[in-house]
Amino acid sequence: AVPGGVPALGGGAAGGVPGQLALPSQAALPQMAGGGGNGPLGANIFVFHVPINWTDDDFQAHFSPFGQIVSAKIHTDQVTKASKGFGFISYATPQAATMAIKGMNGFDTKQGKFLKCTLKKGEEQYNPDALSAQNIPVATGGGVNSATPALVGIQPTVALGVDSATLAAAASSGKVLKAHPLDQPQLALQ
């Protein structure tokens, strides 16, 4: 283990392949989340496939339309500070976490990946609505399949190239950012 009680990574993926970095299990991650604490039981979610170019502010801006956020943190490598591609969101209420899972599970990041949002391991019994929402099948190639609910809140503005300040301003004012046609690359508040 490295300082802080975090399990050392690098033992490899399944099978222990030397030199191959393995993500820790979700059960080992709560102590690594950092960033200010947890919400009540059933209000904490784990997000996989976070684009490596998203900042904590981008992450929070994408999830803020669903409710009051207690903490939003993308996990980074302790040495390089590079994103590990997963993060944690803690809401003030389980209802906000449910809305976030319904709205963001299967979200197309426009970078070849779809977000996967799940309740924090061990909190499933405290939020059965979110548990059923996280189990809706998500397509992995051609877009979100029709069984996945439509995005609630903002559109994928960071993935479209909007800076986090503009995204945060839109999210806090309840506005949706829309892309202009391709011949006009700027985005505007609608």
N, C-alpha and C positions, 0 to 999 in steps of 0.2 A: 504494500500500500504506500501511496505517496503521502506527504504531509496533509493533514486535514481529514484523514481516514478514508480518502477516496481510493477505491481499488485501482491499482495500476493497470493501464491498458497496454496492449501490444502483445499479449499472449496469443493473439490470433483469433480468427473467427472460429466457428464450430470446427473442431478438429485440431485447434491449436497450431495453425500454420505460422511458423516463425516469420517475423517481419511484416505480418499482415495485421492491421489495426482492427480491433473488434469493438463495436459499440457495447457499452455495458448494458446489462438487462435493465428494464424499467424499474425493477425492484431495488436496484442498487443506486438509482439516480436521485431520490429525494434529497439526500444530503448534499448533492452536487448542484442543486438548482440555484441556490443563492438568490439574490435579487430582492429580498424583502419579505419573505414569508408566504404563508398559505392562506387560502380562504377557508370557509367552513367545509366540513366533510361533504363530498359530492360536488364541490365548486372548483375543483382543481383538475386541469386537463394537461395532457401530454401531447405534443404535436411532433409528428415525424415528417421528414421530407421538406424541412424549411430551407428555402434557397440560401446558399452560402453567402450571397451578397446582401441579404437582409440584415439590418441592424436591429437592436432591441427596440428602437423607436418605430421602425417599420413594422416589426412583429406586433407591437402594442397597437399601432394605428389600424392594422388589419382586424384585430380582435376587439377593439374598444367599442364598436357600435352595438355589441351584444350586452353590455352591462359594465358596471364599475369594476375596474381591474385593480386587484390588490398587488399583483406582481406579474411581470411579463419578462421572461429571460430566455435568450437563446444560449445554449451551452457552447462554450468555446474551449479550445485547447489551452491548457494552462501556460504553456511555453510560447506557442506561436500566436495565440489569441485568435486563431482561425475558427470559424464556425464549424461545429460538429454536425449541423444539419437537423438538430432537434431542439425543442424548447418546452418550457412550461408556462402556462397561464393560470393564475389563480384569480377567481372572481369573488365578489362580495356575497353572491348568492348562488345556490345550485341552479336556479332558473336561468341565470345568465350563462352558466357553463353549458346547459342544455341547448340554449339558442346558439351559442358559439359552435358547438359540435354539429348541430343541424345546418348551420350556415357555412361552416368552413371545412367540414369533412368532405374530401373529394375536390376541394378548391384547386383549380388549375393554375399553377404558378407561372405558366407560360415559359417554363424552363425545363420542360420534359418530365415534370413530377407533379403529383397531386398530393396536397396535404392530407395527412391521416391524423385525425383528432380522436383521442380516447380519454376516458376518465382516468385519473391517477389510480394506479393499481392499489386495490384494497378499499376503494371508496365506491365501488359499483353498487353496493346495496343501499347507499344513501341517495342515489339518483337514478332510479330505474328508467326514467324517460330518456336521459342522456345515454344510458347503456344501450337502449334499443336504437337510438339515433346513430350511434357509432357503429352499429352492426349492419347498416344499410350497405349493400354492395356498391363498390366504386370501380368504374372503368380505369384501366391503367394505360390506355393507348390513345384512343380517339376522342377523349373528352369524358366528362362526367355522364354516367348513364342516366336514363330517365327516372330511375327509382330514387336517385339522390335529390333531395329538396333543392330548390333554387336558392342561390346565395341571398342571405338576408343582410342588408346593410350596404357596404361599399363594394364597388367593383374592384378588380385586380389592378389597382392603380400603380402600386410599386412595381409589379411585374411589367407594367407598360412604360415604366421610366419616369414616374413622378417622384419628386423628392419627398422625404418623410415629413417635412414641415407643411407642405401643401396637402398631403394626405391627412395629417393630423388635424389641420384646420378644417378640412372638409368633413372629417369624421365627427369632430366636436360640434360642428354647426348642423349636423344631420344632412349634409348635402352628399350627392353622388357625383363623382368625377366621371366624365365621359370623354373618350378619345375623339379628337377631330379626325376627319378623313385623312388618309395617308399622305396626301399632298400638303396637309397642314399639321405638322408634327406636334404642335403645342396642345396641351390639355387645358380645359377651362372648367370652372365650377358651373354646374347647371342648376 
